[in-house]
Amino acid sequence: MEPLDRSTIWPYRDGRPGDFYYQRFAHPTGAEAERVLGELDGGEALLFPSGSAAITALVLAELEPGRTIALAEGAYYGTGELFHLLEGWGLRFVEFDQTGPPPAGADLVWLEAPSNPFLTMPNLEAAAAHPGRVVVDSTAATPVYLRPLEHGADYALHSATKYLGGHDDLLLGAVVCRDQDAAARLRELRGRTGMVAPPDSAWLLLRSLKTLRARVERQSATASELAGRLQAHGTVDRVRYPGFGGMLSFDVRGDASRVERSLRTIANATSLGGVDSVLESRRRWEGDRVPENLLRLSVGLEDADELWADLEQALSKA
Ligand code: PLP
């Protein structure tokens, strides 16, 4: 493994700063994690201390007051809440159906692949034809299933807290840029604002990226199997699953809160993308934006039959 270097300063060479001189601007563990992630997504990667910090930095680097973001309807609710907060600084945002073309006049088109927790996929071709810059939050797809820059997006964005980290033990975000000038602008903003990912988390990410493909392919196979079984279950109304990845959501006929509290193997917890399965009702966070009995399941690496047995017994309590 790449050594973990927690230094905040490195000596100048012959009186001149080298690649690393002050941790806020760059550090070797972060640079190595960015190199690996950049290769996976086919662009220039920059790490941030969380997915939300990555979103904030990208919006601040891209837009001035008065500019408009077109956000995919049903995307991670925290992204909409964050844009709402940034309206106080003069940004505007509108929501649109990402399965169709983005609205005219938007300066930045914000897609999510697939959306969390509605699991819709964006129309990448329609977005690429739009004059605005295009961001794809591909947290749930991961570079294993989607490389947005190859589909005309300007940026791929990740909450690396999820699948990239994969073990529920690190909080990180990443923006992968197609254009080097855009990456330089973002790097400057990151250094000046100090939105810097810590070396410890970057090191954990490097560890995790070695197993990314193996983890998400297995999670995807299990999620696909469970989506089919849930669809056929009498207590389940509707299953949302895009056909790949480890996240799905479904509506329960009955009391979803009783189902989540009856689980034994699957943890009743938030987040997604870890090696341990988690399930929660999203109503507690998102209010009436989601159906009352919508449950989101993030499938881990447990045995599919073991997970199904737990879901079946919990569904019987609905
Ligand atoms: N994007 C998506 C799709 C998410 O699901 C999340 C978190 O749930 C975020 C961004 C924000 O990431 P973080 O929690 O690392 O700030």
Residues whose N, C-alpha, C, O or C-beta is under 5 A from the ligand:
A	BS01	PLP	S50 G51 S52 A53 Y76 N116 D137 T139 S159 T161 L172
